[in-house]
């Protein structure tokens, strides 16, 4: 069984080993707690058992456990320039014995590890068992939902990896915009500018598994608020972001029948 209280205590203790005064560390701690809350909410909405609701909350809490060591070792959150943070998180949970502290059921341990391993991938791996797939989809939806909040609350340099002044001067790559308007996720390799990162985050709406989770994004107006947050200096950027916003909102409305 999952011991939720023990999982929370251990997570807090683990985070204390890092510089919690670093705003990037603080960002990930808060994000982890938010994703845990949303994961719990999604599990309840899906009428999951009490056991699966707690399991979803624990998975949300630990999904980014690899981020702290990634930042410490590589001084970046960019997986392409460092390490796959999901794979690192799985390794930390296993090699440091963290997983066994709050979960002693092998099948549940596998579900936790599969969900974490798949949360940052372009697509969920084929062949997952139904239980593992359920939790992988809930985690991905919860993670993306809070990433929208992060986009609105954090400084540009913590999210788009550049100063706001630079972001305002950039344009959107044509290939990125076309993929967006075709309702596709944006491959990291296609991103050429920091503004492309913003659009790639907005494109997360195209990868939701649960219409209810997507309705949270629509209700909070996350996409509209992201598009309106910055006053881009170049007409191409202004037009591209507005096009993306309208397309994403229409996509969500159609998907959930709003």
PEZI-V109803 format. One record per run of one state. SS is the DSSP state (H for helix, E for strand, L for the rest). FROM is the first residue (numbers start at 1). LEN is the number of residues. Records with the same first field share a line. If there is no record, write none. Layout:
BEGIN
SS: FROM-LEN / FROM-LEN
END
This chain:
BEGIN
L: 1-1 / 3-1 / 16-7 / 46-4 / 63-2 / 75-4 / 82-3 / 96-2 / 104-2 / 119-11 / 154-2 / 160-4 / 170-4 / 182-6 / 191-3 / 208-3 / 221-1 / 230-5 / 257-2
E: 2-1 / 103-1
H: 4-12 / 23-23 / 50-13 / 65-10 / 79-3 / 85-11 / 98-5 / 106-13 / 130-24 / 156-4 / 164-6 / 174-8 / 188-3 / 194-14 / 211-10 / 222-8 / 235-22
END
